[in-house]
Amino acid sequence: MQGRIFNIQRFSIHDGPGIRTSVFLKGCNLRCLWGHNPESNSPRQEVQFFPQKCILCKKCIEVCPEGAHYINQDGVKIFDRSKCTLHGECVANCMYDALVFVYKYMQPEEVVEVVLKDRDYYRNSGGGLTISGGEPLLQKDFVKEVFDITRAHGVHNALDTAANTPWEHIAYVLPSVDLVLLDLKSMDDELHLYGTGVSNKRILENARKLAQQDVDIIVRIPVVPKFNDSLENMRATAQFLRQFPRLMYVDLLPYHDLGVDKYTSLGKPVETAIFEIPSREEIASLSRPFVDHQIPVKY
């Protein structure tokens, strides 16, 4: 069994408690307008091109069988994606990582080998493994196998999910999960459809079921200006979460633009990914409904 892995981040402190290793799986069934990991969206392989790293060595031009690479009359390196068949010779011969494949296949044992390197840090900090995405449950069998192995080694397992999958997929991996990082975007279904491309009905129904399970939950809300940054949305979310007995806290995550350059590297338009960055004062004001409902909140 293999998983499509686009990043493994060791010493992560933002994907659950303590020091963690975060494993990011490629493929997502949401299309969030503000998404900062556009390389995670498609389950298919893609090539990223970073022109700032290109030294115009022309090796990619020499080895590409499709003629997808050339230098134009202005001396600018061009990557014509319409001709690319993912042959991979350009990637293999680029010494400066100007051309890279987005993901690589890994066996569960290979992932676990990386995870177990930092067991002492997990033990001392209360950390562990977090599997994220994309949507990791689109590769549920791979996720389950990794979690089964790490749990046998005493590692704390966290699943980061938007819960936009059949409930059976969630229930399948839960026996090996200690913590769910549940991403909630908006309580308004119409707004959710606009911002993510999908309805929130299945997500909220799965959240209700998840609240009845024997697993800790952290709810994470990306705060995106002019999308969900209203007190009305936060009040509705707080009201919804009142009956979550294993809810540890709500984490308000301000939108950031650190992923905008990734859109360019994939040849995708960036206009929809750019929003204003909310201030700390604005985030603080949005935490009030959770405080009023005695729900722990971080920002």
Beta strands, then each sheet from edge to edge (+ up, - down):
strand 1: 3-12
strand 2: 20-25
strand 3: 47-49
strand 4: 69-71
strand 5: 77-79
strand 6: 99-101
strand 7: 104-106
strand 8: 128-132
strand 9: 156-161
strand 10: 179-183
strand 11: 216-223
strand 12: 247-254
strand 13: 297-298
sheet 1: 7+ 1- 2+ 8+ 9+ 10+ 11+ 12+ 13+
sheet 2: 3+ 6-
sheet 3: 4+ 5-
end
